[in-house]
C-alpha cells in the first residue's frame, strides 16, 4: 500500500481552498476528468446537511477524547454539520459492524482509528466505494483511502531510541511494552526504535517485547513480569503514555529506578514526568490533530475526493515535541489535554 506524506500545513491549505470556493488539489483521476470536462461532484459544506462520524478504537481513551474534542470544536462552527462519536470497544468485529451501519446510514465522511490495519481494510474499501471518504487517525487501514492524519510514528520511535541510547552511553538492556498486534502505529513505532538501536547502539540489548494492548493495567502486569524475569532493566519504551504510566507504577512498587518512555503527551504523563516517575514522552497537540482530521474530512466532502480518485493515501503528520523533565514546563496548561 502506497502513501504520500504531506506536511501538517496541508490542512490549512485545504481550508483555504474551501474558503475560496475551489479545490486546487488535483489527484491522478481528477487530472484525467478535468481534461475530459468532468469534475468530481462535491457537496456544499456551508449550506447542505452534512453528517460526519468518528469511530475510535475505544471511546474512553484520553487520546480519543481529545481528538473528539478538537473535531467537535472545529465542526461546531458549521451549524449544518452533525457530528457523531461511536465506540469501537477495542474490537475489530465491533468496528466492522459499526462501519457497515455508518455506510448504510449514508454518512458523508468517516474518521476512523482502525483497531487492526488488515481487519478494517475491507470496511474502508466498502465506504470509499459508496462515495464516503475515510480519514484514518494514527492507526491506519491497509488500503488506499482518502487520507490519514497521524502523530509522528517512525520518527517518534527513533527519537526515543536516540534519547535512551545516548543516556545509557550506548550500553544497557531495554524492554518494550507494545501496542495491540496489528495496530499500524505500534508497528511504525517499533520500526523507528529498533532501526536506531540496531544501527547506532548495537551494545544495547532489547531483552523482551510484550503487548500491553494500549492499557495501563495490562502494561503494569507486563512490566511486573519483566522485573521478575530480568534482574537488570535500564529502560522501557512504551507505545503510548497510558502503558508508560502502568510501567512506572510497577517499577515504583519494585523499588526500581528505570528510564520509562511513552508516546502521546497526555496530561497525566506530563505530571508523571514532573514527579520523576517517567523519563519522557513524544508530545503531540492531539486536540489540534482532531481539528485537522475534521478539516480534512470537510475538504474531502467539499471536493468530492475519495480513495477512488487516488493512487496513494495522503498523510498529514503532526509536529511533535520531545518532552523530558528539563522542558516539561514548556507545555503550558492550554497545551495540555
C-alpha positions in Angstrom: 0.0 0.0 0.0 1.5 3.4 -1.1 1.1 6.6 0.9 2.1 10.1 0.2 3.4 12.0 3.2 2.3 15.6 3.3 3.2 18.3 5.9 0.9 19.4 8.7 0.3 22.6 6.8 -1.8 20.8 4.2 -4.9 21.1 6.4 -4.6 24.8 6.4 -4.2 24.8 2.6 -7.3 22.6 2.4 -9.4 25.0 4.4 -8.1 28.0 2.5 -9.1 26.3 -0.7 -12.6 25.6 0.7 -12.9 29.3 1.7 -12.0 30.4 -1.7 -14.7 28.1 -3.1 -12.4 26.0 -5.2 -10.5 22.7 -4.8 -7.0 23.3 -6.2 -5.5 20.0 -5.1 -5.6 17.5 -8.1 -5.4 13.8 -7.9 -4.5 11.5 -10.8 -8.1 10.8 -11.6 -9.1 14.4 -11.3 -6.5 15.4 -13.9 -7.9 12.9 -16.3 -11.5 14.1 -15.5 -10.7 17.7 -16.0 -9.2 17.0 -19.4 -12.5 15.4 -20.4 -14.5 18.3 -19.0 -15.8 16.3 -16.0 -15.3 17.0 -12.3 -15.7 15.1 -9.0 -19.1 16.0 -7.5 -18.6 17.5 -4.1 -21.1 18.9 -1.5 -21.7 22.5 -0.4 -20.5 22.1 3.2 -21.7 25.5 4.1 -25.4 25.0 3.3 -26.2 21.4 2.7 -26.7 18.9 5.6 -23.5 17.1 6.4 -23.0 14.1 8.7 -19.6 13.1 9.9 -18.9 10.1 12.2 -15.8 9.5 14.4 -15.1 5.8 15.2 -12.1 5.5 17.6 -10.5 2.2 18.8 -12.2 2.8 22.2 -14.1 5.8 23.3 -12.7 6.0 26.9 -9.1 6.6 25.8 -7.7 10.0 26.6 -6.3 10.5 23.1 -9.6 9.6 21.5 -11.4 12.0 23.9 -9.0 14.8 23.0 -9.4 14.1 19.2 -13.2 14.2 19.6 -12.9 17.5 21.5 -10.8 19.0 18.7 -13.2 17.7 16.0 -16.3 18.9 17.7 -14.8 22.4 18.4 -13.9 22.8 14.8 -17.2 21.4 13.4 -19.3 23.4 15.8 -18.6 26.4 13.5 -20.8 24.7 10.9 -24.5 24.8 12.0 -25.4 22.4 9.2 -23.0 19.6 10.4 -24.0 16.7 12.5 -21.1 15.1 14.3 -21.4 11.6 16.0 -18.9 9.6 18.0 -19.1 5.8 18.2 -17.3 3.3 20.4 -15.1 0.7 18.7 -14.8 -1.2 22.0 -11.2 -2.1 21.1 -12.7 -4.8 18.8 -12.2 -5.4 15.1 -15.6 -7.0 14.8 -17.3 -4.1 16.5 -15.6 -1.6 14.3 -16.5 -3.6 11.2 -20.2 -3.7 12.3 -20.3 0.0 13.0 -18.7 0.8 9.7 -21.4 -1.2 7.9 -24.0 0.8 9.9 -22.4 4.2 9.0 -22.3 3.2 5.3 -26.0 2.2 5.4 -26.8 5.5 7.2 -25.1 7.4 4.4 -22.7 9.5 6.4 -20.8 12.0 4.4 -17.4 11.1 5.9 -15.9 8.7 8.5 -13.0 9.5 10.7 -11.6 6.1 11.8 -8.9 4.8 14.2 -8.5 1.3 12.8 -8.0 -1.3 15.6 -6.4 -3.6 13.1 -4.9 -2.4 9.7 -5.8 -5.5 7.8 -9.1 -6.2 9.7 -10.6 -2.8 8.7 -9.3 -2.7 5.1 -12.5 -4.2 3.6 -14.7 -1.9 5.5 -12.7 1.1 4.4 -12.9 -0.1 0.8 -16.7 -0.5 1.1 -17.1 3.0 2.5 -14.9 4.6 -0.2 -16.7 2.5 -2.9 -20.0 4.0 -1.6 -18.5 7.5 -2.1 -17.8 8.1 1.6 -14.3 9.4 2.3 -12.5 7.8 5.2 -9.9 9.7 7.1 -7.8 7.5 9.5 -6.2 8.9 12.6 -2.9 7.3 14.0 -4.0 3.7 13.4 -4.3 3.1 9.6 -6.1 0.7 7.4 -4.3 -1.5 4.9 -5.8 0.0 1.7 -5.6 3.3 -0.2 -8.2 5.8 1.1 -8.9 9.5 1.3 -6.4 10.4 3.9 -4.6 9.9 7.2 -3.8 12.3 10.0 -1.2 10.9 12.4 1.3 11.7 15.1 4.9 11.1 14.2 5.4 7.3 14.5 8.6 6.0 13.0 10.2 9.3 13.9 8.9 9.0 17.5 10.4 5.6 17.9 13.7 7.0 16.5 13.7 9.9 19.0 13.1 7.7 22.0 15.8 5.3 20.9 18.2 8.2 20.5 17.4 9.5 23.9 17.8 6.2 25.6 20.9 5.2 23.7 22.7 8.5 24.5 21.7 8.5 28.2 23.0 4.9 28.6 26.2 5.6 26.8 25.5 3.0 24.2 25.3 0.1 26.5 22.4 -1.4 28.5 19.3 -3.5 28.5 15.8 -2.4 27.5 12.3 -3.8 27.1 9.4 -2.8 25.0 5.7 -2.7 26.0 4.0 -2.6 22.7 0.6 -1.9 21.1 -2.0 -4.4 20.2 -0.7 -6.7 17.5 -1.8 -5.5 14.0 -2.0 -1.8 15.0 -0.2 0.2 12.4 1.1 2.9 14.8 2.7 0.3 17.0 4.4 -1.3 14.0 5.8 2.1 13.0 7.0 3.0 16.4 8.8 -0.4 16.7 10.3 0.1 13.3 11.8 3.5 14.2 13.0 2.4 17.7 14.6 -0.8 16.5 16.3 0.6 13.5 18.2 3.2 15.6 19.1 0.7 18.2 20.5 -1.7 15.6 22.4 0.9 13.6 23.7 3.2 16.3 23.5 1.3 19.6 24.4 -2.4 18.9 25.5 -2.9 22.5 22.1 -2.1 23.9 20.1 -5.3 24.1 16.3 -5.5 23.6 15.6 -8.2 26.2 11.9 -8.7 25.5 8.8 -7.2 24.0 5.2 -7.8 25.1 1.9 -6.2 24.2 0.2 -4.1 26.8 -2.8 -3.6 24.4 -2.6 0.2 25.0 -3.9 -0.2 28.6 -2.3 1.0 31.9 -3.4 -2.1 33.8 -2.1 -4.5 31.2 1.2 -2.7 31.0 1.6 -2.8 34.8 1.2 -6.6 34.7 3.7 -6.9 31.7 6.2 -4.7 33.5 5.9 -6.6 36.8 6.6 -9.8 34.9 9.6 -8.2 33.2 11.0 -7.1 36.5 10.7 -10.6 37.9 12.2 -12.2 34.8 15.1 -9.8 34.2 17.2 -8.6 37.2 18.6 -5.7 35.2 16.5 -3.4 33.1 17.8 0.1 32.2 14.9 1.4 30.2 11.5 0.7 28.8 9.8 2.0 25.7 6.0 2.0 25.8 4.0 2.6 22.7 1.7 5.1 24.5 1.6 7.1 27.6 -1.1 5.0 29.3 1.2 2.0 29.2 4.2 4.0 30.4 2.1 5.1 33.4 1.4 1.4 34.2 5.1 0.5 33.8 6.1 3.4 36.1 3.8 2.1 38.9 5.2 -1.4 38.6 8.8 0.0 38.7 7.9 2.1 41.7 6.4 -0.8 43.5 9.5 -2.9 42.9 11.8 -0.1 44.1 13.5 0.1 40.7 15.0 3.2 39.1 14.4 2.7 35.4 14.0 5.1 32.4 10.4 4.9 31.2 9.4 6.5 27.9 5.9 6.9 26.4 4.5 8.5 23.4 1.5 10.9 23.1 1.9 13.7 25.6 -1.3 13.3 27.7 -1.6 15.4 30.9 -1.2 12.5 33.3 2.1 11.5 31.6 3.4 15.1 31.8 2.6 15.0 35.6 4.5 11.7 35.9 7.5 13.3 34.2 7.2 16.3 36.6 7.1 13.9 39.6 10.1 11.9 38.3 8.1 8.7 37.8 8.6 8.7 34.0 11.5 10.0 31.9 9.9 11.3 28.7 7.3 11.3 26.0 6.8 12.5 22.5 4.1 15.2 22.8 1.5 16.0 20.2 -1.2 18.6 20.3 -3.9 16.0 20.0 -6.8 18.4 20.1 -5.4 20.2 17.1 -4.9 16.8 15.4 -8.6 16.2 15.9 -9.4 19.5 14.3 -7.1 18.8 11.4 -8.8 15.5 10.8 -12.2 17.2 10.7 -10.8 19.8 8.3 -9.5 17.0 6.1 -13.0 15.4 6.2 -14.8 18.6 5.3 -12.3 19.2 2.4 -13.0 15.7 1.1 -16.7 16.2 1.3 -16.5 19.6 -0.4 -14.2 18.4 -3.2 -15.8 15.0 -3.8 -12.4 13.3 -3.4 -12.4 9.6 -2.2 -9.9 6.8 -2.4 -11.2 6.1 -5.9 -9.5 9.3 -7.0 -6.2 8.5 -5.5 -3.2 6.2 -6.3 -1.8 6.9 -2.8 -3.2 7.7 0.6 -2.2 11.3 1.5 -0.8 11.5 5.1 -0.7 14.6 7.3 1.9 14.3 10.0 1.6 16.4 13.1 4.6 18.2 14.6 5.9 16.8 17.9 8.0 17.8 20.9 10.3 15.5 22.8 9.4 16.2 26.5 11.6 15.3 29.5 12.0 16.7 32.9 14.1 19.5 31.5 11.4 21.1 29.3 8.1 19.7 30.6 7.3 23.1 32.0 7.2 24.5 28.4 4.0 22.5 27.8 1.6 25.1 29.3 -1.8 24.4 30.7 -3.6 25.4 27.5 -1.5 22.9 25.5 -2.4 20.0 27.8 -5.1 17.5 27.2 
